Amino acid sequence: MELTINNLIKMVIAALVIVVVIVGIYFAMSSYIIPYFKGIGFGLIQYLIRK
């Protein structure tokens, strides 16, 4: 298979898009979703079981 300039450019753009999507998902998770689960731990589970 011969790699032309066009195919090489498409692969580089695809790699950049994948990296941007992964970084975006990481920032969304760390800003909005992960803080909701920070309070959940072993102590909270013990408290809920005893109650």
All heavy atoms as TSV, in Angstrom:
chain	resi	resn	atom	element	x	y	z
A	1	MET	N	N	0.850	-1.179	0.000
A	1	MET	CA	C	0.000	0.000	0.000
A	1	MET	C	C	0.891	1.237	0.000
A	1	MET	O	O	1.800	1.361	0.798
A	1	MET	CB	C	-0.891	-0.019	1.241
A	1	MET	CG	C	-1.813	1.145	1.326
A	1	MET	SD	S	-2.862	0.953	2.762
A	1	MET	CE	C	-3.150	2.628	3.158
A	2	GLU	N	N	0.575	2.089	-0.872
A	2	GLU	CA	C	1.383	3.292	-1.027
A	2	GLU	C	C	0.763	4.438	-0.230
A	2	GLU	O	O	-0.433	4.698	-0.309
A	2	GLU	CB	C	1.409	3.661	-2.514
A	2	GLU	CG	C	2.257	4.864	-2.815
A	2	GLU	CD	C	2.249	5.167	-4.305
A	2	GLU	OE1	O	2.204	4.205	-5.106
A	2	GLU	OE2	O	2.247	6.342	-4.646
A	3	LEU	N	N	1.577	5.093	0.616
A	3	LEU	CA	C	1.104	6.232	1.390
A	3	LEU	C	C	1.322	7.506	0.601
A	3	LEU	O	O	2.444	7.895	0.318
A	3	LEU	CB	C	1.860	6.336	2.717
A	3	LEU	CG	C	1.398	5.432	3.838
A	3	LEU	CD1	C	2.244	5.640	5.065
A	3	LEU	CD2	C	-0.046	5.702	4.172
A	4	THR	N	N	0.254	8.125	0.244
A	4	THR	CA	C	0.374	9.398	-0.448
A	4	THR	C	C	0.319	10.526	0.578
A	4	THR	O	O	0.008	10.312	1.745
A	4	THR	CB	C	-0.762	9.581	-1.471
A	4	THR	OG1	O	-2.005	9.578	-0.770
A	4	THR	CG2	C	-0.759	8.452	-2.492
A	5	ILE	N	N	0.601	11.724	0.136
A	5	ILE	CA	C	0.556	12.885	1.021
A	5	ILE	C	C	-0.850	13.075	1.580
A	5	ILE	O	O	-1.024	13.362	2.762
A	5	ILE	CB	C	1.008	14.151	0.259
A	5	ILE	CG1	C	2.430	14.003	-0.252
A	5	ILE	CG2	C	0.855	15.387	1.118
A	5	ILE	CD1	C	3.480	14.070	0.821
A	6	ASN	N	N	-1.863	12.880	0.743
A	6	ASN	CA	C	-3.249	13.044	1.201
A	6	ASN	C	C	-3.604	12.057	2.305
A	6	ASN	O	O	-4.251	12.418	3.285
A	6	ASN	CB	C	-4.216	12.882	0.025
A	6	ASN	CG	C	-4.144	14.036	-0.944
A	6	ASN	OD1	O	-3.702	15.127	-0.583
A	6	ASN	ND2	N	-4.553	13.794	-2.183
A	7	ASN	N	N	-3.203	10.804	2.131
A	7	ASN	CA	C	-3.482	9.802	3.158
A	7	ASN	C	C	-2.732	10.119	4.444
A	7	ASN	O	O	-3.263	9.928	5.540
A	7	ASN	CB	C	-3.113	8.408	2.669
A	7	ASN	CG	C	-4.103	7.876	1.661
A	7	ASN	OD1	O	-5.217	8.395	1.549
A	7	ASN	ND2	N	-3.710	6.864	0.910
A	8	LEU	N	N	-1.522	10.588	4.342
A	8	LEU	CA	C	-0.730	10.937	5.513
A	8	LEU	C	C	-1.380	12.110	6.260
A	8	LEU	O	O	-1.480	12.085	7.497
A	8	LEU	CB	C	0.695	11.286	5.087
A	8	LEU	CG	C	1.738	11.357	6.182
A	8	LEU	CD1	C	1.811	10.046	6.927
A	8	LEU	CD2	C	3.082	11.705	5.586
A	9	ILE	N	N	-1.843	13.099	5.525
A	9	ILE	CA	C	-2.512	14.250	6.146
A	9	ILE	C	C	-3.799	13.798	6.841
A	9	ILE	O	O	-4.096	14.228	7.958
A	9	ILE	CB	C	-2.786	15.342	5.093
A	9	ILE	CG1	C	-1.467	15.959	4.631
A	9	ILE	CG2	C	-3.726	16.394	5.634
A	9	ILE	CD1	C	-1.603	16.910	3.460
A	10	LYS	N	N	-4.555	12.914	6.215
A	10	LYS	CA	C	-5.791	12.416	6.820
A	10	LYS	C	C	-5.499	11.647	8.107
A	10	LYS	O	O	-6.235	11.778	9.094
A	10	LYS	CB	C	-6.533	11.510	5.840
A	10	LYS	CG	C	-7.188	12.253	4.701
A	10	LYS	CD	C	-7.839	11.278	3.732
A	10	LYS	CE	C	-8.334	11.993	2.491
A	10	LYS	NZ	N	-8.887	11.058	1.509
A	11	MET	N	N	-4.439	10.859	8.124
A	11	MET	CA	C	-4.096	10.109	9.333
A	11	MET	C	C	-3.653	11.042	10.459
A	11	MET	O	O	-4.007	10.837	11.617
A	11	MET	CB	C	-3.008	9.069	9.030
A	11	MET	CG	C	-3.515	7.918	8.194
A	11	MET	SD	S	-2.425	6.501	8.053
A	11	MET	CE	C	-0.859	7.204	7.683
A	12	VAL	N	N	-2.912	12.081	10.135
A	12	VAL	CA	C	-2.481	13.041	11.152
A	12	VAL	C	C	-3.688	13.790	11.721
A	12	VAL	O	O	-3.810	13.960	12.938
A	12	VAL	CB	C	-1.440	14.022	10.564
A	12	VAL	CG1	C	-1.193	15.181	11.512
A	12	VAL	CG2	C	-0.148	13.300	10.251
A	13	ILE	N	N	-4.612	14.216	10.860
A	13	ILE	CA	C	-5.818	14.907	11.324
A	13	ILE	C	C	-6.667	13.983	12.186
A	13	ILE	O	O	-7.191	14.388	13.227
A	13	ILE	CB	C	-6.608	15.472	10.130
A	13	ILE	CG1	C	-5.819	16.624	9.493
A	13	ILE	CG2	C	-7.989	15.940	10.556
A	13	ILE	CD1	C	-6.413	17.151	8.215
A	14	ALA	N	N	-6.792	12.729	11.785
A	14	ALA	CA	C	-7.565	11.760	12.574
A	14	ALA	C	C	-6.936	11.559	13.953
A	14	ALA	O	O	-7.648	11.497	14.968
A	14	ALA	CB	C	-7.659	10.434	11.832
A	15	ALA	N	N	-5.620	11.475	14.021
A	15	ALA	CA	C	-4.939	11.314	15.304
A	15	ALA	C	C	-5.163	12.536	16.184
A	15	ALA	O	O	-5.407	12.410	17.392
A	15	ALA	CB	C	-3.451	11.066	15.079
A	16	LEU	N	N	-5.097	13.721	15.605
A	16	LEU	CA	C	-5.331	14.940	16.373
A	16	LEU	C	C	-6.766	15.009	16.899
A	16	LEU	O	O	-6.995	15.414	18.042
A	16	LEU	CB	C	-5.026	16.165	15.526
A	16	LEU	CG	C	-3.556	16.435	15.231
A	16	LEU	CD1	C	-3.405	17.612	14.279
A	16	LEU	CD2	C	-2.795	16.700	16.517
A	17	VAL	N	N	-7.718	14.612	16.078
A	17	VAL	CA	C	-9.121	14.619	16.511
A	17	VAL	C	C	-9.316	13.653	17.666
A	17	VAL	O	O	-9.991	13.976	18.654
A	17	VAL	CB	C	-10.052	14.279	15.328
A	17	VAL	CG1	C	-11.471	13.974	15.804
A	17	VAL	CG2	C	-10.061	15.415	14.327
A	18	ILE	N	N	-8.717	12.479	17.585
A	18	ILE	CA	C	-8.834	11.494	18.665
A	18	ILE	C	C	-8.242	12.038	19.955
A	18	ILE	O	O	-8.830	11.910	21.033
A	18	ILE	CB	C	-8.181	10.162	18.247
A	18	ILE	CG1	C	-9.028	9.498	17.156
A	18	ILE	CG2	C	-8.019	9.234	19.443
A	18	ILE	CD1	C	-8.383	8.300	16.522
A	19	VAL	N	N	-7.083	12.684	19.867
A	19	VAL	CA	C	-6.446	13.254	21.064
A	19	VAL	C	C	-7.317	14.358	21.657
A	19	VAL	O	O	-7.509	14.418	22.875
A	19	VAL	CB	C	-5.036	13.781	20.719
A	19	VAL	CG1	C	-4.472	14.625	21.846
A	19	VAL	CG2	C	-4.104	12.625	20.402
A	20	VAL	N	N	-7.879	15.215	20.824
A	20	VAL	CA	C	-8.724	16.307	21.317
A	20	VAL	C	C	-9.974	15.753	21.992
A	20	VAL	O	O	-10.395	16.245	23.050
A	20	VAL	CB	C	-9.081	17.274	20.165
A	20	VAL	CG1	C	-10.187	18.226	20.569
A	20	VAL	CG2	C	-7.854	18.036	19.723
A	21	VAL	N	N	-10.575	14.718	21.426
A	21	VAL	CA	C	-11.770	14.114	22.025
A	21	VAL	C	C	-11.431	13.500	23.378
A	21	VAL	O	O	-12.168	13.686	24.361
A	21	VAL	CB	C	-12.389	13.073	21.072
A	21	VAL	CG1	C	-13.427	12.220	21.778
A	21	VAL	CG2	C	-12.996	13.760	19.870
A	22	ILE	N	N	-10.320	12.790	23.468
A	22	ILE	CA	C	-9.927	12.166	24.737
A	22	ILE	C	C	-9.643	13.222	25.797
A	22	ILE	O	O	-10.080	13.097	26.944
A	22	ILE	CB	C	-8.711	11.239	24.519
A	22	ILE	CG1	C	-9.145	10.012	23.718
A	22	ILE	CG2	C	-8.098	10.831	25.849
A	22	ILE	CD1	C	-8.007	9.123	23.285
A	23	VAL	N	N	-8.940	14.288	25.433
A	23	VAL	CA	C	-8.654	15.362	26.389
A	23	VAL	C	C	-9.956	16.047	26.815
A	23	VAL	O	O	-10.142	16.363	27.998
A	23	VAL	CB	C	-7.649	16.363	25.789
A	23	VAL	CG1	C	-7.533	17.616	26.640
A	23	VAL	CG2	C	-6.287	15.714	25.619
A	24	GLY	N	N	-10.874	16.258	25.897
A	24	GLY	CA	C	-12.156	16.869	26.237
A	24	GLY	C	C	-12.969	16.019	27.191
A	24	GLY	O	O	-13.553	16.528	28.156
A	25	ILE	N	N	-13.004	14.724	26.952
A	25	ILE	CA	C	-13.718	13.815	27.856
A	25	ILE	C	C	-13.070	13.822	29.227
A	25	ILE	O	O	-13.761	13.836	30.254
A	25	ILE	CB	C	-13.775	12.399	27.258
A	25	ILE	CG1	C	-14.710	12.384	26.050
A	25	ILE	CG2	C	-14.229	11.381	28.295
A	25	ILE	CD1	C	-14.690	11.082	25.274
A	26	TYR	N	N	-11.744	13.834	29.285
A	26	TYR	CA	C	-11.032	13.860	30.569
A	26	TYR	C	C	-11.388	15.120	31.358
A	26	TYR	O	O	-11.690	15.050	32.547
A	26	TYR	CB	C	-9.525	13.782	30.343
A	26	TYR	CG	C	-8.740	14.067	31.593
A	26	TYR	CD1	C	-8.653	13.113	32.600
A	26	TYR	CD2	C	-8.117	15.296	31.781
A	26	TYR	CE1	C	-7.952	13.379	33.755
A	26	TYR	CE2	C	-7.423	15.570	32.936
A	26	TYR	CZ	C	-7.332	14.603	33.924
A	26	TYR	OH	O	-6.649	14.881	35.065
A	27	PHE	N	N	-11.368	16.287	30.701
A	27	PHE	CA	C	-11.684	17.523	31.411
A	27	PHE	C	C	-13.145	17.546	31.857
A	27	PHE	O	O	-13.457	18.028	32.950
A	27	PHE	CB	C	-11.363	18.741	30.554
A	27	PHE	CG	C	-9.906	19.092	30.551
A	27	PHE	CD1	C	-9.218	19.215	29.358
A	27	PHE	CD2	C	-9.218	19.296	31.732
A	27	PHE	CE1	C	-7.874	19.533	29.336
A	27	PHE	CE2	C	-7.873	19.613	31.729
A	27	PHE	CZ	C	-7.201	19.738	30.530
A	28	ALA	N	N	-14.039	17.032	31.048
A	28	ALA	CA	C	-15.446	16.982	31.432
A	28	ALA	C	C	-15.645	16.063	32.631
A	28	ALA	O	O	-16.378	16.399	33.566
A	28	ALA	CB	C	-16.300	16.521	30.259
A	29	MET	N	N	-14.993	14.920	32.622
A	29	MET	CA	C	-15.115	13.985	33.736
A	29	MET	C	C	-14.519	14.580	35.000
A	29	MET	O	O	-15.096	14.462	36.074
A	29	MET	CB	C	-14.413	12.662	33.405
A	29	MET	CG	C	-15.048	11.890	32.298
A	29	MET	SD	S	-16.523	11.046	32.795
A	29	MET	CE	C	-15.838	9.658	33.642
A	30	SER	N	N	-13.353	15.217	34.896
A	30	SER	CA	C	-12.692	15.727	36.096
A	30	SER	C	C	-13.403	16.957	36.651
A	30	SER	O	O	-13.320	17.233	37.844
A	30	SER	CB	C	-11.231	16.054	35.798
A	30	SER	OG	O	-11.127	17.117	34.870
A	31	SER	N	N	-14.116	17.693	35.824
A	31	SER	CA	C	-14.782	18.903	36.296
A	31	SER	C	C	-16.201	18.647	36.811
A	31	SER	O	O	-16.616	19.269	37.785
A	31	SER	CB	C	-14.863	19.928	35.167
A	31	SER	OG	O	-13.585	20.314	34.767
A	32	TYR	N	N	-16.938	17.753	36.182
A	32	TYR	CA	C	-18.353	17.626	36.497
A	32	TYR	C	C	-18.747	16.296	37.127
A	32	TYR	O	O	-19.624	16.257	37.977
A	32	TYR	CB	C	-19.189	17.825	35.226
A	32	TYR	CG	C	-19.019	19.192	34.630
A	32	TYR	CD1	C	-18.331	19.369	33.444
A	32	TYR	CD2	C	-19.518	20.311	35.274
A	32	TYR	CE1	C	-18.160	20.633	32.901
A	32	TYR	CE2	C	-19.355	21.579	34.745
A	32	TYR	CZ	C	-18.677	21.733	33.556
A	32	TYR	OH	O	-18.501	22.974	33.032
A	33	ILE	N	N	-18.144	15.210	36.724
A	33	ILE	CA	C	-18.625	13.893	37.165
A	33	ILE	C	C	-17.843	13.367	38.357
A	33	ILE	O	O	-18.421	12.914	39.335
A	33	ILE	CB	C	-18.582	12.899	35.989
A	33	ILE	CG1	C	-19.548	13.379	34.913
A	33	ILE	CG2	C	-18.929	11.495	36.447
A	33	ILE	CD1	C	-19.479	12.613	33.628
A	34	ILE	N	N	-16.537	13.438	38.324
A	34	ILE	CA	C	-15.705	12.874	39.391
A	34	ILE	C	C	-15.951	13.553	40.745
A	34	ILE	O	O	-15.995	12.859	41.759
A	34	ILE	CB	C	-14.220	12.896	38.977
A	34	ILE	CG1	C	-14.001	11.902	37.835
A	34	ILE	CG2	C	-13.318	12.561	40.152
A	34	ILE	CD1	C	-12.628	11.908	37.245
A	35	PRO	N	N	-16.130	14.880	40.830
A	35	PRO	CA	C	-16.383	15.484	42.149
A	35	PRO	C	C	-17.626	14.941	42.861
A	35	PRO	O	O	-17.665	14.938	44.089
A	35	PRO	CB	C	-16.556	16.971	41.838
A	35	PRO	CG	C	-15.761	17.187	40.618
A	35	PRO	CD	C	-15.918	15.926	39.822
A	36	TYR	N	N	-18.618	14.473	42.144
A	36	TYR	CA	C	-19.801	13.914	42.790
A	36	TYR	C	C	-19.486	12.616	43.526
A	36	TYR	O	O	-20.169	12.260	44.471
A	36	TYR	CB	C	-20.906	13.659	41.762
A	36	TYR	CG	C	-21.502	14.920	41.217
A	36	TYR	CD1	C	-21.354	15.248	39.883
A	36	TYR	CD2	C	-22.202	15.787	42.038
A	36	TYR	CE1	C	-21.902	16.415	39.377
A	36	TYR	CE2	C	-22.745	16.961	41.546
A	36	TYR	CZ	C	-22.594	17.256	40.210
A	36	TYR	OH	O	-23.127	18.411	39.714
A	37	PHE	N	N	-18.462	11.898	43.100
A	37	PHE	CA	C	-18.138	10.612	43.699
A	37	PHE	C	C	-16.988	10.693	44.695
A	37	PHE	O	O	-16.585	9.684	45.240
A	37	PHE	CB	C	-17.806	9.593	42.608
A	37	PHE	CG	C	-18.970	9.301	41.706
A	37	PHE	CD1	C	-18.978	9.771	40.405
A	37	PHE	CD2	C	-20.056	8.584	42.158
A	37	PHE	CE1	C	-20.053	9.513	39.565
A	37	PHE	CE2	C	-21.137	8.328	41.335
A	37	PHE	CZ	C	-21.131	8.794	40.038
A	38	LYS	N	N	-16.446	11.878	44.958
A	38	LYS	CA	C	-15.320	11.994	45.885
A	38	LYS	C	C	-15.720	11.683	47.316
A	38	LYS	O	O	-14.919	11.207	48.089
A	38	LYS	CB	C	-14.699	13.381	45.788
A	38	LYS	CG	C	-13.810	13.530	44.598
A	38	LYS	CD	C	-12.965	14.767	44.704
A	38	LYS	CE	C	-12.028	14.775	43.513
A	38	LYS	NZ	N	-11.118	15.891	43.516
A	39	GLY	N	N	-16.955	11.953	47.705
A	39	GLY	CA	C	-17.389	11.712	49.078
A	39	GLY	C	C	-17.709	10.259	49.362
A	39	GLY	O	O	-17.905	9.880	50.504
A	40	ILE	N	N	-17.769	9.455	48.321
A	40	ILE	CA	C	-18.116	8.046	48.504
A	40	ILE	C	C	-16.859	7.283	48.885
A	40	ILE	O	O	-15.878	7.273	48.160
A	40	ILE	CB	C	-18.755	7.464	47.228
A	40	ILE	CG1	C	-20.058	8.166	46.937
A	40	ILE	CG2	C	-18.954	5.960	47.367
A	40	ILE	CD1	C	-20.732	7.738	45.668
A	41	GLY	N	N	-16.900	6.679	50.024
A	41	GLY	CA	C	-15.759	5.903	50.490
A	41	GLY	C	C	-16.225	4.844	51.459
A	41	GLY	O	O	-17.422	4.617	51.664
A	42	PHE	N	N	-15.275	4.199	52.103
A	42	PHE	CA	C	-15.598	3.105	53.011
A	42	PHE	C	C	-16.383	3.616	54.217
A	42	PHE	O	O	-17.306	2.958	54.684
A	42	PHE	CB	C	-14.308	2.402	53.450
A	42	PHE	CG	C	-14.542	1.150	54.232
A	42	PHE	CD1	C	-15.098	0.043	53.629
A	42	PHE	CD2	C	-14.231	1.100	55.568
A	42	PHE	CE1	C	-15.322	-1.116	54.342
A	42	PHE	CE2	C	-14.444	-0.044	56.291
A	42	PHE	CZ	C	-14.994	-1.153	55.682
A	43	GLY	N	N	-16.027	4.790	54.727
A	43	GLY	CA	C	-16.740	5.350	55.881
A	43	GLY	C	C	-18.186	5.640	55.575
A	43	GLY	O	O	-19.078	5.392	56.395
A	44	LEU	N	N	-18.462	6.163	54.412
A	44	LEU	CA	C	-19.847	6.450	54.023
A	44	LEU	C	C	-20.640	5.159	53.886
A	44	LEU	O	O	-21.798	5.084	54.322
A	44	LEU	CB	C	-19.879	7.231	52.707
A	44	LEU	CG	C	-21.260	7.564	52.163
A	44	LEU	CD1	C	-21.999	8.480	53.129
A	44	LEU	CD2	C	-21.157	8.195	50.805
A	45	ILE	N	N	-20.043	4.143	53.334
A	45	ILE	CA	C	-20.738	2.852	53.185
A	45	ILE	C	C	-21.035	2.255	54.552
A	45	ILE	O	O	-22.126	1.741	54.797
A	45	ILE	CB	C	-19.892	1.893	52.311
A	45	ILE	CG1	C	-19.812	2.442	50.880
A	45	ILE	CG2	C	-20.492	0.491	52.321
A	45	ILE	CD1	C	-18.855	1.704	49.984
A	46	GLN	N	N	-20.078	2.344	55.485
A	46	GLN	CA	C	-20.320	1.841	56.846
A	46	GLN	C	C	-21.453	2.615	57.503
A	46	GLN	O	O	-22.299	2.026	58.182
A	46	GLN	CB	C	-19.058	1.985	57.699
A	46	GLN	CG	C	-18.048	0.902	57.478
A	46	GLN	CD	C	-16.867	1.052	58.423
A	46	GLN	OE1	O	-16.558	2.144	58.870
A	46	GLN	NE2	N	-16.228	-0.044	58.713
A	47	TYR	N	N	-21.469	3.924	57.327
A	47	TYR	CA	C	-22.528	4.756	57.917
A	47	TYR	C	C	-23.898	4.347	57.365
A	47	TYR	O	O	-24.879	4.248	58.110
A	47	TYR	CB	C	-22.252	6.228	57.644
A	47	TYR	CG	C	-23.370	7.146	58.025
A	47	TYR	CD1	C	-23.605	7.462	59.356
A	47	TYR	CD2	C	-24.209	7.690	57.054
A	47	TYR	CE1	C	-24.632	8.302	59.705
A	47	TYR	CE2	C	-25.244	8.521	57.388
A	47	TYR	CZ	C	-25.464	8.839	58.730
A	47	TYR	OH	O	-26.489	9.661	59.079
A	48	LEU	N	N	-23.973	4.126	56.063
A	48	LEU	CA	C	-25.254	3.747	55.466
A	48	LEU	C	C	-25.716	2.377	55.923
A	48	LEU	O	O	-26.910	2.131	56.090
A	48	LEU	CB	C	-25.141	3.804	53.937
A	48	LEU	CG	C	-24.982	5.202	53.339
A	48	LEU	CD1	C	-24.741	5.088	51.850
A	48	LEU	CD2	C	-26.194	6.057	53.626
A	49	ILE	N	N	-24.783	1.448	56.157
A	49	ILE	CA	C	-25.159	0.102	56.593
A	49	ILE	C	C	-25.658	0.138	58.029
A	49	ILE	O	O	-26.644	-0.521	58.374
A	49	ILE	CB	C	-23.954	-0.855	56.438
A	49	ILE	CG1	C	-23.688	-1.102	54.953
A	49	ILE	CG2	C	-24.218	-2.175	57.158
A	49	ILE	CD1	C	-22.438	-1.912	54.691
A	50	ARG	N	N	-24.987	0.923	58.889
A	50	ARG	CA	C	-25.368	0.993	60.300
A	50	ARG	C	C	-26.697	1.708	60.498
A	50	ARG	O	O	-27.415	1.444	61.458
A	50	ARG	CB	C	-24.294	1.701	61.111
A	50	ARG	CG	C	-23.056	0.873	61.257
A	50	ARG	CD	C	-22.049	1.586	62.119
A	50	ARG	NE	N	-20.809	0.832	62.125
A	50	ARG	CZ	C	-19.644	1.326	62.411
A	50	ARG	NH1	N	-19.532	2.602	62.728
A	50	ARG	NH2	N	-18.578	0.587	62.400
A	51	LYS	N	N	-27.040	2.589	59.636
A	51	LYS	CA	C	-28.259	3.372	59.769
A	51	LYS	C	C	-29.432	2.561	59.379
A	51	LYS	O	O	-30.197	1.936	59.622
A	51	LYS	CB	C	-28.202	4.593	58.871
A	51	LYS	CG	C	-29.224	5.594	59.249
A	51	LYS	CD	C	-28.956	6.881	58.533
A	51	LYS	CE	C	-29.922	7.884	59.098
A	51	LYS	NZ	N	-29.791	9.177	58.637
